[in-house]
Amino acid sequence: MKTKKLVLNSILLAIGLMLHQFTPALGFPMQPDFALATLFIIMILNKDYKTVLIAGIVTGIFTAMTTKFPGGQIPNIIDKLVTVTIVYGILYIIRERLNKNVVLGIILPIGTLISGTIFLGSASILVGLPGGASFGVLFMGVVLPAVIINLIAGFALFKVFETSLRRSGLTRDFNI
């Protein structure tokens, strides 16, 4: 079972990397973070913190390598580590109480909002924001649209993986 989870997590991380690499920037040198959506799916499928933290570190490294934000490498890693910790805490509280679709509907937008806020905050401190744009302008112009995009894309990705797991008979291994 551990090998199956490791393989699925690796596939999800690879898909997140590819989506992050090929997603164009939204006006500013920032983009919706589909790697984040796949990270949240990994978090929903895996209950142990160690797996989630490792997935967060790997996602942070992948997004740092493919960022379109000038100097966004360190802010990407910081934002993924902090986001994983906060979202894991939220998941710990709501996971057993709510339907998976409701959990996904809560985690995707809140997690994306947390991630975008931490990314912009750490980037503004470490490297500055591009083009003299203010935090508020980037938040409204990039983070909020990314929340909506990640919600839709995350649901679509989750449904694809859920269907794949059902057809392969692996649903009991992943508690779906």
Residue pairs with C-beta under 8 A, 6 or more apart in sequence:
1 173
4 170
4 173
5 45
5 46
5 51
5 173
5 174
8 45
8 161
8 165
8 170
8 174
9 42
9 45
9 46
9 51
9 55
12 38
12 41
12 42
12 161
13 35
13 38
13 39
13 42
13 55
13 58
13 59
13 62
15 38
15 157
16 34
16 35
16 36
16 37
16 38
16 39
16 59
16 62
17 35
17 62
17 66
19 34
19 35
19 37
19 38
19 153
20 31
20 33
20 34
20 35
20 62
20 63
20 66
21 66
23 31
23 32
23 34
24 31
25 31
25 68
26 32
26 141
26 142
26 145
26 146
27 141
27 142
28 130
28 131
28 133
28 138
28 141
28 142
29 68
29 69
29 70
29 130
30 68
30 69
30 138
30 142
31 68
31 142
31 146
32 145
32 146
32 149
32 150
32 153
33 63
33 112
33 115
33 116
33 146
33 150
34 150
34 153
34 157
35 59
35 62
35 63
36 59
36 63
36 80
36 83
36 111
36 112
36 115
36 150
37 108
37 112
37 150
37 153
37 154
37 157
38 59
38 157
39 55
39 56
39 59
39 80
39 84
40 87
40 104
40 107
40 108
40 111
40 154
41 104
41 154
41 157
41 158
41 161
42 51
42 52
42 55
43 52
43 55
43 84
43 87
43 88
43 91
43 107
44 91
44 95
44 100
44 103
44 104
44 107
44 158
45 161
45 174
45 175
45 176
46 52
46 55
47 95
47 175
49 88
52 84
52 88
53 81
53 84
53 85
53 88
55 84
56 80
56 81
56 83
56 84
56 85
57 77
57 80
57 81
59 80
60 76
60 77
60 78
60 79
60 80
60 81
61 77
63 76
63 80
64 72
64 73
64 74
64 76
64 77
65 73
67 73
67 76
69 75
69 76
69 123
69 130
70 127
70 130
71 123
71 126
71 127
71 128
72 119
72 123
72 127
74 122
74 126
74 127
75 118
75 119
75 122
75 123
75 126
75 127
76 119
78 118
78 119
78 122
79 115
79 116
79 118
79 119
79 122
80 115
82 114
82 118
83 111
83 114
83 115
83 118
86 111
86 114
87 107
87 110
87 111
87 114
90 106
90 107
90 110
90 111
91 103
91 107
94 103
94 106
95 103
98 106
100 176
101 155
104 154
104 155
104 158
105 151
105 155
108 150
108 151
108 154
108 155
109 147
109 148
109 150
109 151
112 143
112 146
112 147
112 150
112 151
113 143
113 147
116 139
116 142
116 143
116 146
116 147
117 139
117 143
120 129
120 135
120 138
120 139
120 143
121 135
123 129
124 135
129 135
129 138
162 171
162 176
165 171
165 174
165 176
166 176
